[in-house]
């Protein structure tokens, strides 16, 4: 987990630049990632424009067969722990932050919506990644996790190919940033995680 958390520094400046207030995470697990997003964005939250987090996860409903099929190495999420962490922020920041957690398979529970920011780290099968993306494709910033997995890479590569006629796509190094409004793809690699960010202008 420490290795993954270190990668957050590469796109937290992106969050601080765009200041998304309506954010979504597909694959909340225990809300550890959620808290990092929330803490980075609460600096910009106001009573007129509060931060709202929507989280999707199977949580304890995940069975071994589905976990294996979706390549979810962390195992089932922890609903109570996620609530505990999110409630702590809600109580501390009162009218500046609220959240909603949705339990179940996103093939059934995820509704079509355009968010300011989406983090896709739920199921890692080809079909699930494509289905999750389709429901949130109009969002401003979309982050895909685990690009190193073949099924995830296949889905993302197809998504990039589908958008290349209407969007400028740029592959960047870890320390680069888009210098103008465009679709940008930021990719970085270590032994555990590849991540890819899409920014829609």
Secondary structure by P-SEA (a helix, b strand, c coil): caaaaaaccccaaaaaaccccbbbbcccccaaaaaaaaaaccccccccbbbbbbbbcccccccaaaaaaaccccccccaaaaaaaaaaaaaaacccccccccccccccccccccccbbbccccccaaaaaaaaaacccccbbbbcccccaaaaaaaaaaaaaaccccbbbbbccccccccccbbbbbbbcccbbbbbbbcc
